[in-house]
Amino acid sequence: MNRIFWAGDSTVQTNNYATYPQTGIGQVFSMFLAEGYSVENHGKNGRSTKSFMDEGRLKAIEERIGKDDFLFVQFGHNDEKVNDPARYTEPFSSFMDNLETFINVARTKGAYPVLITPLERRNFQEEHLLTPGNHADYVAAMKQTAEKHNVALVDLYSMSRDALEKAGEVKSRRWYMFFDEGEYSTHPQESRDNTHLRYDGAVAFGAMVAKGLRELGGIYKEIIDVGIDFKVL
């Protein structure tokens, strides 16, 4: 069994009943996988590349990951928190250095690193027009890192921006923790959260990651179930 180790933040993490209906991409990604692949999700709410490493979470992956496994690295939301020294990284220096550390952990163990650009926030200025990119520098830094180290990259940021603008402000609400009071018994208060995902969003954006992997070809294409049709994306 080949394993996908996923390092990331709240957009990735596996949630439980206490945080329902919040759902992470890593939580649902198994539905896209070919036989013989599984996900070990290490994504955790609020983490940046820095805090993830400082808390020993990358070390925990390093102790388990092995030859021909995959390490998906998806960060950006919390690295940009400039007023939080425990999490902040500068995009074109410390953020890139941290990504290089993740890459080296995978390669030293004979595993394949994959960088995944951060999911875009649901911030609209018009019905079908998002505000300028929230994570632009971190996306650029991740792309530069992937090119420098010849690492596979899935540009979830660009795909999610395109999907959000196509769906529009109203229809895209179902993807995020944006809902009215009383809609969920476990979360009775209204939520206007444009960052964290519900199940529909986790599936929609997970499909984009899967599509990106298939388009990379080679060993990355083999991860995804050949029976899935991504023409709707």
N, C-alpha and C positions, 0 to 999 in steps of 0.2 A: 504494500500500500504506500503510494507516494503522498506525502503530507504537504499542505500549504500552511505555513506559519504566518499569521497576519499580525503585524505590529501597527497600531494606530490609535485613534482617539474615539470619541463618542459616536462618530458617524460609522464606526466599524464594530464597536463592542457588542457582545452578546448580553441582552437584557433579561431580566426575570419579571415575575408577576408584579413586584413592587414598583417597577418603572414602566409597566405597560401603560399606553400602547407604544412607547418608544422601542424602536427596532434598529439594529445595526446591520450594515451591509455584510459583514463577516458572519452574522447570525443566520443569514438566509442563503449564503453563497453556495452551499452544498447542492442546491437544486439545479445548478448549472454545470456540475462536474460530471466528467466521464467516469465510468466504472474504474475503481482502483485509485481514486484520489479522495482525500478528505481534508477538512479544514481544522486547524488548531488555532482558535481565535484568541489572541493576546491583547486585542484592542481594549482600551480602558478610557472611560470618560475623563476629559480634562487634561489628557497627557499631550506633551510636546515631545519632540525628539530628545530634548534635554532631560525632562522629568522622567520619561520612559526609561532612559538609561540610568539616571541617578537612583531610581527606585529598584534597580536590579531586574527590570522586566526583560531587557535585551539579554542579560546574562542567563535568565531562565530559558529563553529560546535557544541560546548558544549551547546549553547543556543537553538539549533534546533534538535539535535539528541535525540531519545527517545527509549523506550523499544522495543526490537526485531529488531531495525535497526542494521546496520553494519558500522564499521569504518575501512576502508582500509588505511593502513599507508605504504607509499612507498617513502623512502628517501635513500640518500647515496651519490649521485653525488656531491652535494654542501657541505655536512657535511665534506668532505675530503679536502676542500680548506684551507689549513693550513695558507696561507698568508692573509686570510680574517677573522678577528676576529668577524665580524658580523654574519658569517655563520659557521665557523669551530667548529667542535666538535671532541673530542678525542674518538676513536671508543669504547674502553673498559671502558670508564667512562661516560663522559657527553652525548655521543650519546645514550648509554644504559639507562641512567637516563631519557633522553628526551622521549625515546620510552615508558618507564614505565609511564610517565605522560600521553601520548596518550592513553595507555591501561586503565589507571585509569579513564580517562574522559569517555570512552566508557562504562566501567563496572558500574560506578556510575550511569549512566543513563539507565542501563539495556540493553545496546547494546553489540554487539559482535565485539571485535577487531580482525583484521586480519593483520599480518605483511607480507609485500611483499618485498623481497630482490630486490636491485636496478638492473635495466636493464644494461646489459653489453654494453660497447662502442665498436664500430666497428673498432678495431685496429688490423690489421693483420700483421704478420711478414712473412708469406707465404700464398699462395692461400687458403689453408684450415687449417691454423694454426694461432690462435690469439696470441697476446702477453700475457704474464702472467696476471692473473686477476687484473683488475684495482681497484676493490672495495673489495678485499679479506677480509681485516680486518673488514670492515663494514658489510659484509655478515656474517662473523663469529660472530660478536657482536649481530647482529639481531637474529641469530639462538640461541645464548645463552640466549638472552632476552625472546624469545618465549618459550624455554624450562623451564627457571626459573619461568615464570609466567603462564605456561600452556596455551599459546596462539596459535591459528592456524597460520600457516606460509605457504606461497606459495613461492617456491624458483625460482623466475623468473630469477635470475642471472644465475643459472646453466642451466636452460632450454634455455635461450637466447644464452649462449655460445655454447651449443651443436648445436642449429639451425644455428648460424652464421658459425661455422666451417663446417657444412654439406653443407650449401649453397655456401660458398667460398667468396672470396673478391669481385669478379665481380658481382655475382648474388645478393649478400646481399646489394648492393648499393641502390636498389629500396626501401629498408625499411627505409633508413635514408635520411637526407637532403644532399644527395650527387648526384649532377647532373650538367650537362653542361650549359654553357651560352645559353640563349634563349629558354630553355625548358619551362619556365613558364613566361607568360606576367607580372604577379604580382611580380615575382622575377627574373628579366631578367639576372642578373649576375650569374656566376657559383657558386656552393656551394660545399664545401668539408667537410661538417659537419658530423662527425661520432658519434654524441651524440643524436641530435634531430631527430624526426621521421617524415616520410611522412605517408599518409593514409595506404599504404600497410603494413608498419611496425607497425603502431598502431593496425591494425587488427590482424596481425600475432602474436604480443606479447600479445595482449588482449586475443587471443585464448589460449595462454599458461597459463595466469592467470585463465581463465575459466576452463581449463583442471585441473589445480592444485586444484581449489576449488571443482570440482567434485570428485577428488581423495581423498580429505579430508573426504568426506562422511557427513552424518548427515545433520545438518541445512545448511552447506556450499554447499553441493551437490544440495540442493533444489533451490538455487539461479539460477542455470544454466538450460536453456531450454533442456528438455530431448531429443529433436529431433536432437540435434547437435552431429555430429560424429567427434571425434578428432583423428581418426586413421591416418590422414595425418601428424600429428605432430610427 
